[in-house]
Amino acid sequence: MRALWKTRRERTFDLWFVGVLCAISVGLTFWAPHGYDLTGIGFWSATFLHIANIALVLWRRAYPIAVGVIVTLTTIGLAVSMYIAPGWLLDPARPDDVWVSLATPIAAYAVMMFSGRRLASWLVVGALFAVLARPWDSSGELVMAALLFTVLPATIGMRRRIQKRLIDSLAERAEQAEREQHLQGEAARAEERTRLAGEVHDVVSHRVVLMILHAEALRRAAPDANTREAAEALGETGRQALGEMRELVGLLRGEPTPEGQSPPGLDELPELAGESSAVGFPVTFVEDGERPATSPVIGRTVHRIVREALTNVRKHAPGAATTVRVGYEAERVRLSVRNSAASGRRSAGLAASGSGSGLLGLRQRAELVGGTLRAGPLPGGGFLVEAELPVYIASGEGG
């Protein structure tokens, strides 16, 4: 069954509209200059038929042809009854009075506006016009009245339908153009990512490989064990950086993660803290609470926040004591990276490296998965990075 209304506004309008039409119709029945015999059955039948036909207006959007056919049949039946049994259904005061329901022009409008069946719509309009014009006993006034009550509203309805179809077509074209523009933008961004991935791979990988080779040469030529261990650690760090860079290049190119290889997450946090401690930046790692099952994207986000925060400590606060604390709750993961004031000498080259937008990128990444991130200096020196993330996020969200 079709819905009579698509919106509450349509329903409210129709109910008020029908109520006003019924009031006007009853008023015309009482006070028409050539009305009906108010003492006979004709008045009551006229009142009932007026209201019944007007009530059909409520169904004009869902069933326009049915409404038009019922109004047409009612009009035909009444016209015939005035000839074969005058006074039984209607008792006009003058023979040239024609009973016309206020639903007639609305039915003519509705069949042209809301129905896609052109032939049936024109048949309904034609039948209504023929009955009202009374070709067997016609006059100029009757023809004009028939045109006014049928052809004019039908023409308006047809025009409105054409306008609506045109507007819908333009809206569909606009949506299609917007989709195409979006796809073109995605294609352009994918192409740019691929280009950047190639440049990163060609330029950075070359430098990292050279660093690994120099570290290996230093390890072999080193006269003492401490130097050899430092060179070996430097080479291992370079190899890890090369692997992570290749993973990043694969992501930029849209390549899937190889099977059996998962991106770093919560399990790698102790190792991340240990790497900083191994190169002279003491880091204390603390976990509070029982770790719940978390989405992979949350684990990656936590790992990236900790890694970026520790990198900033090494750049800007050498020698500072750092505490990484991860707290697990039922639905949230709370993370903080707190470091004291610097106790060592800053490396100008190391502090100047980077784009300066790391914290902004972390904040955006946290917001992308439905979390928050705050960062700022502490009273008396030091720095604090705090993040709060949801435990679970649907697959495909966030990134």
N, C-alpha and C positions, 0 to 999 in steps of 0.2 A: 504494500500500500504506500502510495506516495505521500510525502509530508506536505501538509497544506502550506506551511511557512518554513522558510529557511532561517529566518532570524526573528527574535522577539519583537523587533521594530515592525516587521511586516505584520505580525499577528496583531499588535496593538493598533496599527493603522487600519487594518481590515475590520476589526471589531467596531472601532469608532465609525468607520466609513459606512458599514452596514446599518449601524444604529441611526446615524443621521439620515440615510436614505429611507429607512422605514418611517421615521418621523415625518419627513417631507412627503412621502407617499400617502400616509394616512391623512395628513393635512390637506393634500390636493383632493383626496377622495371626499373630504367634508366640504371644502370651500371652492371646488372647481366651478366656474361659471356655468358650464353645461355638464354637471356631474351626474350622479346617480340618485335614484329614489332611495332616500335614507330610511324609509320606513319598511322597505321590502327586503327580500333575501338578496337582491342585487348588491346592496351596500356591503353586507357582510361577506358575500362571496368575493367582491372586489377587494375588500380589505385583506382577506386571507390570501388571495392569489398575489396581491402586491407584495405582501411580506414574504410569502413562500419563494417567489421568484428572486426577490432581493437577497434572501438568505443564501441562494445559490452562489452569490458573488464570492463567498468565502472559499469556494472550491475552484475559482476561475484560474488560479495559477497551476494547480496540480492536474485538473481535468477540464481544460478549456473547451474542448469539443463537446464533451458530455453536457457541460453547462449551457453551451450554445444550442445544442439540440433540444434540451428540455425547455429552455425559454422559447425556442421557435415553435415547438409542439404546443406549448401552453397558449402562445399567441394565436396560432392557427385554430386551436380548439375554441377559444373565446370568440374569435371572429366568426367562425361558423355558427356558434351557438346563438349569436345575436340575430341570425337570419332564420334558423330553424326552431329556436325556442327562446324568443326574446323574453327577458325578465326572469328566467330560471337561474342562469348564472350571472348575467349582467343585465341591467335595466337602464340603458342610456336614456337621458332626457331628450336627446335629439338623434335622429337616424344617422346623421353624418359624424357623430362622435365615434372616435376609435379608441379602444382601450390599449394603452401603451404602458408597459411596465418600465420603471426606471432601470430595471436590470437589462433592458434591451440594448442600449448603447454600450453598456459595460460588457455584455456578452459579445457584441460585435467587435469591440476593442480586444477582448481577451483572446478570441480565436485567432486573431491575426498576430497578436503580440507573443503569446505563450505557446502556441501550437506550431509544430513544424510540418503539419499535414496541410499543404496549400489547398488542394482540391476540396477537402472536407471543410476547411475554413471558408472558402468562397461560396460553397453550397449553403452553409449556415447563413452567411451574410445575405446572399441572394434570396433565400427563403424569407428572412425577416423583412427585407425590403419589399418583396412582392406582397406580403400580408399587409404591411402598413400602407403601401401605396394603393392597394385595392384596385387593381387594373380593371376589374369588372364594373367598378363604379367610382372611377378616379376623378381627381380634380387637381388643380395646380397646388393647392394648399396641402393636399395629402402627399403628393409627390415630394414637395419641399420638406414636409415633416419626415417622410421616410428617408430622404437623403440625410437629413440632420441627425436622425436617430440610428442609422445603420452605416451608410457609406462613409460619412465623415469620421466617426470613431474607428471604423475598420481601417481607413486610410491612415489615421494617426497611429493606430497600433502597428500597422505594417511598417510605417516609417520608423517608429521606435525600435522595432525588432531589427531593422536594417542597421540602425545606429548602434544598437547593442552588439550585433555581430561584428560590426566594424571595430568598435572599441575593444571587444574581446580579441579580435584578430591582431590589432595593434599591440595589445598587452602581451599576447603570446609571442609576437615577433620581438618585442622588447626583452622579454625573459630569455628567449632563445639567443638574442644578441648578447645579453649579459652572460649567459652560460658560455657562449663561444669566446667572449672576451676573457672570462675566467680561465677557460681551458688554454687559450693562447698565452695568458700570463703564467700559468703553471708550466707550460712548455718552455717559455722563455726562461723562467727561473730554473727549471731542470737543466736547460742547456748551459746557463750561467754556472750552476753548481758543478756540472761536469767539467766546464772549462777551468774553474777554480781548483777543482780536485786535481786536474792534470798539472796545473802550475805548482800547487802545493807539493805534489809528489815529485815533480822534476827538480824543484829548487831545494826544498827542505830535506828530502831524502838524500840528496847528494851531500849536503853538509853533515847530516847525521852519520852517514856511512863513513865520511872522512874522519869524523870524531871517533867512531868505533875503531877504525884502522889505526889512528894515532894512539888510542888507549891500548890497543893490542901490542903495538910496537913498544910503547912505554913499559908495558908489563914484562915483555921479554927482555928489555934492556935494563930494567931497574936493578940497581945493585943491592937493595934491601927488601925484606919481606913486606914492610909497611907500604912502600911505594907500589910494589906489585899488587897488594890487596886493593889499594886505592884505584890503581889503573884498571884492575879487573872489575871493581864496582862501577867505575865510570863506563866501561864497555858494556856491562850488563844493563845499566841505565839507558845507554844509547840504543841497545837492541830493543828494550821495552818501549822506548819512545818511538822507534821505527815501526814496531808492531802496532802501537796505538794510532800512529799517523796513518798507517795503511787501513786500519779499521775506519778511521774518520773519512779517509778518501773514499772507501767503499760506501759509507753512508751518504756522502755527498753525491756519489754517482747513482745512488738508489739500489746498490747491490745488496742482496740478502746476507745476513750473518751466516757464516759457514756452520754446518752441522757440527755439534759437539763443542762449539766455541760460544760461550755466553759472555756478554759484556760485564764489566766489573759491577759489583753491587755491595750489599751489606757484608757479605762474607769476607770481602777484601779490605775492609776498613782497618783491622789490626795491622795488616801488611802495609797499608798506606802510612799509618802512624810510625811503624817500624822503619820505613825507608827514610823518613825525616830524621828520626833519632840516629840512624846509622851515619848520617852526614853532618852530625853536630848540632842538630836542632831538637832538643829534648821534647818529646810529645808523650803525654799520658792519655791513654784511651780508656774510657769508662762506658760500660753499658748498664743501663738501669731497666729492670723489668724483663719479662719474658717476651722474646721476639715473636710477634704473630706472623701469620702468612701474609706477605706483602706482595704487591704487584711488582713485576720486574722493573717497570718504569720508575717506581718509587725508589727501589734500590739503586738504580743508576743515578737518580737525581741526588740522593743522599751522598753517594760516592763522589759525584762531581762537585757538590758544595764543599765537602771536606777537602778534596784535592785542591780546589781553587783557594780555599781559605789558608791551607798550609803553604801553598805557593806564595801567597801574599805575605805570610809570616816570614818566610825565608828571604823574600825581597826587601821588606821594610822593617823587620824587627829581628835582626840576627841575634842569636843568643837568648831570645826570650823563651821563657817556659810556657808551653802550650798545653791546654787540656781540651781533648775532644770528648764530648759527652753525648751519648745517644740514649734517649729514653723512650721506651715502648709503652704505649697504652692500648686500650681495646680498639680504638679507631684512629689514633693519631701517632705520629712519630715526631718526637721533639729532638732537635739537634742544636748543639752549641759548640762553637770553636772559640775559646778564650785564650788570649796570650797576654803576657805581662809586657812591660816596657822593654825596649831593646837594651841589651847589655853589651853587645858587640859592635863592631864598626860596620856600617852599611857599605855594601859594594855599589858604587855609582852605576856601573854597567848593568848589574842585576836589577837594581831598583828602577832603572829607566826602561827596562824591557817590558814588553806587553803593550796592549792597546789602551789600558786604562778603563776599560768597560767591563771588566770581569764580574764585579759585584752586580752591576746592572743586568748582565746576562743571567746571573744566578737568580736574581729576584724575578725576572721574567719567566725563567724556567720553573721556579717554585709556583708562581701564579698559574702557570699553564697546567699544572697537575692539581690545582685547587688548594694550594698551600700559600704560606706567607714567608717572607724573609726580611729580617732587619739586620742592619750592620751599622756600627759606629764606634767611636773611641770611648774608652773607659776613664773615669776620673782617676787622676794620678798616673796616667799612662796605660798603654795596652789597647787592645782592640777586641771587640766581641762581634761574632756573627751568629745569629740565632735564626732557626727555621722551624716551621711547624708544617707537617705534610700529612695528608690522609694515608691510612694504611693501604687502602685498596683504591684503584682507579681502573675503570673498564679498559680492556685491551684495545689499543688503537688510539686512545686519548693521550694527550700530553706529548708523546714521542720518547 
